[in-house]
Amino acid sequence: MVEKATQFLAIGGGMELRPKNPLVKTFIDYSGGHKAKITVLPTASDFGREVGSLYRDAFLKYTDDVKYFLIDKREDANDQELCEWLTESTGVFFTGGNQLRITTLLGGSEVEKIIRKKIDQGIMLAGTSAGASVMSSTMITWGRADRMVKGNLQMSPGMGWIRGMVIDSHFVKRGRISRLLHLVSEHPGSLGIGLAEDTGILLTRDVSEFEVIGSRQVVVVDGRSISHSNMPKLREARPFSVTDVKIHVLGSGYKYDFMNHSVTVPDDSKDIIELEVPAEERSLPYVPSEDY
């Protein structure tokens, strides 16, 4: 059990619910360990019952107090049983799906008010895929990965639980670097965080540093040093140009200070932890070195 201030765990989707997954362990530990009381909210999903059951059963291996609640219409977000359970919860987990379902169904509701109160009091708040993207003040709602042109990105207000960054998920598998390059080209002061699958960032409230956890990487796209962007001069659907963007690719154990824009490298003197290779990558064919 870990007792700290409010923690946020944003995961890039594809989280494997295996027992030794450090993402699962981190969520349970910061929620209170075997004494945790957990709320699972599959609000983003069109298959909430199936998804909620999946996560509930996975978390029940570590604690006895886990419930999921379906929120398919606005009135569900004011349900008395849900609000009472949520008020007593030590951990909340948002599943993946469509992040606009979360903002439209929860915005201004009793559930949102309780979550904000719990953030002030101390809680573990986690989300995967859409559940991670919605945490920031601004979220990406659409953007094709295969086109790097002006206008190929749509954003809208998120829940605003995490400030100072815009989070994108499924970042590596779906090749979404173009989305964050578009973001910083238009808003150089924004910090883009691309989360690979089965990988997340752990933040402590009021601390400007996050730690990477998981089997893959987190990509940080920093536009502060941009010296040129032709975005203002372009018509829609035209290829854009941008120079001097700073990019970090950070694996598990690396830390990033998103206020001072500095990286902390893990201590090499510590034992290297071999993370389990995700299932879909175990059978990847060998690629000769000349094939780039």
matplotlib code that plots the C-alpha trace (Angstrom):
import matplotlib.pyplot as plt

x = [0.0, 1.3, 0.0, 0.5, -1.2, -3.5, -1.9, -2.7, -1.9, -2.4, -2.0, -1.7, -4.2, -3.6, -2.9, -2.4, -4.2, -1.5, -0.7, 2.9, 2.1, 3.6, 0.7, -1.8, 0.4, 0.9, -2.8, -3.6, -0.8, -1.6, -5.3, -4.6, -3.4, -5.7, -7.7, -8.5, -12.0, -12.2, -14.6, -14.4, -16.1, -16.3, -18.1, -16.1, -17.0, -20.1, -19.7, -19.6, -21.0, -18.4, -15.5, -16.5, -16.7, -13.3, -11.6, -13.6, -12.6, -8.9, -8.8, -10.7, -7.5, -6.0, -8.9, -12.4, -14.0, -14.4, -17.5, -18.2, -21.0, -22.6, -23.1, -24.9, -27.0, -26.6, -28.9, -26.7, -23.9, -26.1, -27.1, -27.2, -25.6, -22.7, -22.2, -22.1, -19.6, -17.5, -17.3, -15.8, -13.5, -9.7, -9.1, -11.0, -10.3, -11.6, -11.5, -10.9, -13.4, -14.5, -13.3, -16.2, -18.5, -16.7, -16.9, -20.5, -21.8, -19.9, -19.3, -21.1, -22.5, -22.4, -19.8, -17.5, -18.0, -17.2, -14.1, -12.8, -13.4, -11.6, -8.6, -8.4, -8.6, -6.3, -7.1, -5.6, -7.2, -6.2, -7.4, -6.4, -6.6, -9.6, -9.6, -6.0, -6.6, -9.5, -7.5, -5.8, -7.4, -7.3, -7.7, -7.3, -10.6, -9.6, -6.5, -5.3, -1.9, -1.0, -1.4, 0.8, -1.3, -2.9, -6.3, -5.7, -6.3, -9.4, -9.2, -11.8, -11.8, -10.9, -11.8, -8.8, -7.5, -3.9, -2.5, 0.5, 0.2, -1.9, -2.0, -2.3, -2.7, -2.0, 0.9, 3.4, 1.2, -0.9, 2.0, 0.5, 3.6, 2.0, -0.8, 1.6, 3.8, 0.6, -0.2, 3.1, 3.3, 0.1, 0.7, 4.5, 3.8, 1.9, 3.6, 2.6, 2.7, 2.4, 1.7, 2.6, 0.4, 0.8, 2.8, 1.8, 2.9, 2.6, 2.1, 1.7, -0.6, 1.2, 4.5, 5.8, 7.4, 6.1, 7.6, 7.3, 5.9, 5.3, 6.7, 7.2, 7.9, 6.5, 7.2, 7.5, 7.1, 8.2, 7.6, 9.2, 12.3, 10.5, 12.3, 9.9, 6.4, 4.5, 1.1, -0.3, 0.4, -1.1, -4.5, -6.3, -5.1, -1.6, 1.6, 3.1, 6.7, 8.2, 11.8, 13.6, 11.0, 12.5, 11.5, 12.3, 11.7, 11.5, 11.4, 10.3, 12.0, 12.7, 11.3, 10.4, 9.9, 7.3, 7.7, 11.5, 11.6, 14.3, 14.9, 16.1, 17.8, 17.5, 20.4, 22.6, 23.8, 20.4, 19.5, 17.9, 14.3, 13.4, 9.8, 7.7, 7.3, 3.7, 1.9, 1.5, 5.2, 6.5, 6.1, 7.3, 9.5, 13.2, 14.0, 17.4, 19.5, 19.5, 15.7, 15.1]
y = [0.0, 3.4, 6.5, 9.7, 12.7, 12.4, 10.3, 10.2, 7.2, 7.9, 4.7, 4.6, 1.7, -2.0, -2.6, -6.3, -7.4, -9.9, -10.3, -8.9, -5.9, -2.9, -0.7, -2.9, -3.1, 0.7, 1.4, -1.1, 0.0, 3.7, 2.9, 1.3, -2.2, -5.0, -2.3, -0.4, 0.5, 0.8, 2.3, 1.3, 3.6, 2.1, 5.4, 5.8, 2.4, 1.3, -2.1, -0.9, -4.0, -6.3, -3.9, -3.1, -6.8, -7.4, -4.8, -5.6, -9.2, -8.3, -5.9, -8.4, -10.5, -7.8, -6.4, -7.3, -3.9, -3.3, -2.2, -0.9, 1.5, 2.0, 5.7, 5.7, 8.9, 12.1, 11.0, 8.0, 10.3, 11.5, 8.0, 7.9, 4.4, 5.4, 8.7, 7.1, 4.4, 6.9, 9.1, 6.3, 5.0, 5.2, 4.4, 5.3, 3.7, 5.0, 2.5, 3.2, 4.0, 7.5, 10.3, 12.6, 10.2, 11.0, 14.7, 14.9, 12.4, 13.5, 17.2, 19.2, 16.0, 14.9, 12.3, 15.0, 17.1, 14.1, 13.3, 16.9, 16.8, 13.5, 15.0, 17.7, 15.1, 12.4, 9.6, 7.4, 8.4, 6.2, 5.9, 4.0, 5.2, 7.6, 7.5, 8.9, 11.4, 13.0, 13.8, 16.9, 20.3, 20.0, 16.6, 15.4, 14.1, 13.3, 13.4, 11.1, 9.6, 9.3, 13.0, 15.9, 18.8, 21.9, 21.2, 17.5, 17.8, 18.4, 19.2, 20.0, 20.6, 17.7, 17.1, 19.3, 16.9, 17.2, 20.5, 21.5, 18.8, 17.2, 13.4, 11.1, 7.4, 4.3, 6.5, 4.0, 1.3, 3.8, 6.1, 9.3, 11.5, 13.7, 14.6, 16.0, 17.8, 19.5, 20.4, 22.1, 23.7, 25.6, 25.9, 25.9, 26.4, 23.1, 19.9, 16.8, 13.4, 10.3, 7.1, 3.8, 0.8, -1.0, 2.1, 5.1, 8.0, 8.4, 11.9, 13.3, 16.3, 19.5, 17.9, 18.8, 15.5, 12.2, 8.7, 6.3, 2.9, -0.1, -2.2, 0.4, 4.1, 7.6, 10.2, 13.9, 16.5, 19.9, 22.9, 25.6, 25.7, 26.0, 28.6, 28.6, 27.4, 28.3, 27.3, 30.9, 31.3, 28.0, 27.2, 24.1, 20.7, 22.0, 20.3, 22.3, 22.9, 23.4, 23.5, 22.8, 20.7, 18.8, 15.2, 12.7, 9.0, 7.7, 4.1, 2.7, 4.3, 7.6, 10.8, 14.0, 17.4, 19.1, 22.5, 22.7, 20.4, 18.2, 14.4, 12.2, 9.1, 5.9, 5.0, 2.5, 1.1, -0.4, -3.9, -3.8, -5.1, -7.3, -6.4, -9.1, -8.6, -7.9, -10.9, -9.4, -8.8, -12.2, -13.7, -10.8, -12.0, -11.3, -8.3, -8.2, -5.2, -3.9, -3.6, -0.1]
z = [0.0, -0.9, 0.9, -1.0, -2.4, -5.4, -8.2, -11.9, -14.1, -17.8, -19.9, -23.7, -24.2, -24.8, -21.1, -20.5, -17.4, -16.5, -12.7, -13.0, -15.1, -13.4, -14.5, -12.7, -9.6, -9.6, -9.8, -7.0, -4.8, -5.0, -4.5, -1.2, -1.9, -0.6, 1.3, -1.9, -2.8, -6.6, -9.0, -12.7, -15.2, -18.7, -19.7, -22.9, -24.3, -26.3, -24.6, -21.1, -19.5, -21.1, -20.5, -17.0, -16.1, -17.5, -15.4, -12.3, -12.5, -13.0, -10.1, -7.8, -7.7, -5.5, -3.5, -2.6, -3.1, -6.9, -8.7, -12.2, -13.1, -16.5, -17.5, -20.9, -20.3, -18.3, -15.5, -14.9, -13.7, -10.9, -9.7, -5.9, -5.5, -7.8, -6.1, -2.6, -3.8, -5.6, -2.5, -0.5, -3.3, -3.1, -6.8, -10.0, -13.4, -16.7, -19.6, -23.3, -26.0, -27.2, -24.9, -26.0, -24.2, -21.0, -21.4, -22.6, -20.1, -17.0, -17.5, -14.8, -13.2, -9.6, -10.6, -11.9, -8.8, -6.6, -8.6, -8.3, -4.6, -4.3, -6.2, -3.5, -0.8, -2.3, -4.7, -7.4, -10.7, -13.7, -17.3, -20.4, -24.0, -24.1, -20.3, -20.4, -23.2, -21.4, -18.3, -19.8, -20.2, -24.0, -25.7, -29.3, -30.7, -34.2, -36.5, -39.2, -38.6, -42.3, -43.3, -42.1, -43.4, -41.8, -40.4, -39.9, -36.1, -34.0, -30.4, -27.7, -23.9, -21.7, -18.1, -17.0, -14.2, -15.6, -16.7, -18.8, -21.5, -24.2, -24.0, -27.1, -26.8, -29.0, -30.1, -31.4, -32.8, -34.8, -35.8, -34.4, -34.3, -37.0, -34.6, -31.9, -34.5, -35.7, -32.2, -31.3, -34.8, -34.0, -30.2, -29.5, -25.8, -25.6, -24.6, -26.4, -24.6, -26.8, -24.8, -26.4, -25.7, -22.3, -21.1, -19.0, -17.0, -13.2, -11.9, -8.4, -8.0, -7.6, -8.6, -12.1, -12.9, -14.3, -14.4, -17.3, -16.4, -18.7, -21.5, -24.2, -24.4, -24.0, -26.6, -25.5, -28.2, -27.0, -29.2, -27.0, -29.1, -32.5, -34.6, -37.6, -38.4, -41.6, -40.2, -40.2, -43.9, -45.1, -46.5, -45.1, -46.2, -47.2, -45.9, -43.1, -42.2, -38.7, -37.5, -34.2, -32.5, -29.5, -29.1, -26.3, -26.4, -22.8, -21.6, -18.2, -15.3, -17.0, -15.5, -17.1, -15.5, -17.7, -16.1, -16.4, -19.5, -18.1, -18.2, -15.3, -16.5, -14.4, -12.2, -14.1, -10.9, -10.2, -11.4, -14.8, -14.7, -17.7, -18.6, -20.2, -23.9, -24.9, -26.4, -29.9, -30.2, -29.1, -32.6, -34.7, -37.6, -37.8, -39.9, -41.6, -40.8, -44.4, -44.3, -42.8]

ax = plt.figure().add_subplot(projection="3d")
ax.plot(x, y, z, "-o")
ax.set_aspect("equal")
plt.show()
